[in-house]
Amino acid sequence: MTTVRYLPWQELFAIFPRLVEDTLTTGVSVCDIGGGANPRLGPDIVRERHLNYLVLDISQDELDKTPPEYRTLCADIGDPDLRLPQQFDLVLSHTLLEHVQNADVVHRNVHRLLRPGGRALHFFPTFHTLPFLANRLLPSGPGEWLLSKVQRGRSADGNHAKFPAFYSWCRGPVAGQIQRFTELGYEVETYLGAFGHGYYRRLPLLDRCESVKQRTLLRHPHPSLTSYALVCLRRPPVGPEEDRLATEADRVTDREQIPSLASRA
Ligand SMILES: C[S@@+](CC[C@H](N)C(=O)[O-])C[C@H]1O[C@@H](n2cnc3c(N)ncnc32)[C@H](O)[C@@H]1O
């Protein structure tokens, strides 16, 4: 049974790090996909909780910006042949999913990366909101120009560069979306949808209209009209014998054996 809730976008942004931290117990393994320049969990919590934390990103340029205390791996989460010799208790992504073209392959890969009983937490913008529709439909030149007008600090050499966006499967908690995840073998535990966004902050009249729209949608929510979503997916646990075999397999394929893993700690 999936818990579906709606809230203002500001609350969803605040909930994501809390939910990630609540999901963690000491010593668990975490893969931050598309973590690039900004891994979601800070180095203090990674150290204090003894997390086995891997930042996986398709871009070596972005990984070169990753703070030096993180282990990194340059790989495409949308590669159908992606195989890692390690599974994770938690796979998380923050504003990655809108940038992948083949969400079904990505979610299949994440399912495979999870230990039985492990969870995936994904935070992403959803397609049916004007700034994100424009981001999808405009060619990169005009798109980047428009973004520079509404948001500062999005240059390619900074930590918040702009990446091509496709919004594959980036939808709110519509029934079809929940079904897609279920068909891939996930339990869809929680699907939160948020209304509103901060892209009109420098355009006061539009910003006021957006606030009115947000309040109206919070009173009369519609899953197709969200601006952001957060989904918590679980790979179902297996029986005790399969669980024991999986854990043993993990032990022999310890992280040191991933050849391309750049441990820069
Ligand atoms: C908008 S940034 C988000 C970075 C970080 N998660 C954050 O919240 O600030 C998107 C990141 O996803 C990475 N990315 C895009 N497509 C990817 C793919 N197919 N596999 C892995 N990483 C990808 C980009 O290189 C970039 O670092």
The ligand as a MOL file (V3000), in Angstrom:
LIG
                    3D

  0  0  0     0  0            999 V3000
M  V30 BEGIN CTAB
M  V30 COUNTS 27 29 0 0 0
M  V30 BEGIN ATOM
M  V30 1 C 21.4620 18.5070 -11.6810 0
M  V30 2 S 22.8870 17.5700 -11.2800 0 CHG=1
M  V30 3 C 22.5180 17.0610 -9.6240 0
M  V30 4 C 23.7500 16.9030 -8.7930 0
M  V30 5 C 23.4700 16.5870 -7.3120 0
M  V30 6 N 22.7480 15.3320 -7.1620 0
M  V30 7 C 22.6930 17.7130 -6.6790 0
M  V30 8 O 21.6070 17.4800 -6.1620 0
M  V30 9 O 23.1880 18.8550 -6.6910 0 CHG=-1
M  V30 10 C 22.6790 16.0750 -12.2070 0
M  V30 11 C 23.8430 15.1200 -12.0780 0
M  V30 12 O 23.4860 13.8870 -12.6910 0
M  V30 13 C 24.5840 13.4320 -13.4600 0
M  V30 14 N 24.0280 12.5150 -14.4780 0
M  V30 15 C 23.2800 12.8240 -15.5420 0
M  V30 16 N 22.9700 11.7180 -16.2420 0
M  V30 17 C 23.5320 10.6740 -15.5680 0
M  V30 18 C 23.5910 9.2670 -15.8150 0
M  V30 19 N 22.9940 8.7280 -16.8850 0
M  V30 20 N 24.2770 8.4880 -14.9290 0
M  V30 21 C 24.8870 9.0310 -13.8510 0
M  V30 22 N 24.8840 10.3660 -13.6000 0
M  V30 23 C 24.2140 11.1800 -14.4520 0
M  V30 24 C 25.2030 14.6950 -14.0030 0
M  V30 25 O 26.5360 14.4950 -14.4540 0
M  V30 26 C 25.1090 15.6010 -12.7840 0
M  V30 27 O 26.2140 15.4750 -11.9300 0
M  V30 END ATOM
M  V30 BEGIN BOND
M  V30 1 1 1 2
M  V30 2 1 2 3
M  V30 3 1 2 10
M  V30 4 1 3 4
M  V30 5 1 4 5
M  V30 6 1 5 6
M  V30 7 1 5 7
M  V30 8 2 7 8
M  V30 9 1 7 9
M  V30 10 1 10 11
M  V30 11 1 11 12
M  V30 12 1 11 26
M  V30 13 1 12 13
M  V30 14 1 13 14
M  V30 15 1 13 24
M  V30 16 1 14 15
M  V30 17 1 14 23
M  V30 18 2 15 16
M  V30 19 1 16 17
M  V30 20 1 17 18
M  V30 21 2 17 23
M  V30 22 1 18 19
M  V30 23 2 18 20
M  V30 24 1 20 21
M  V30 25 2 21 22
M  V30 26 1 22 23
M  V30 27 1 24 25
M  V30 28 1 24 26
M  V30 29 1 26 27
M  V30 END BOND
M  V30 END CTAB
M  END
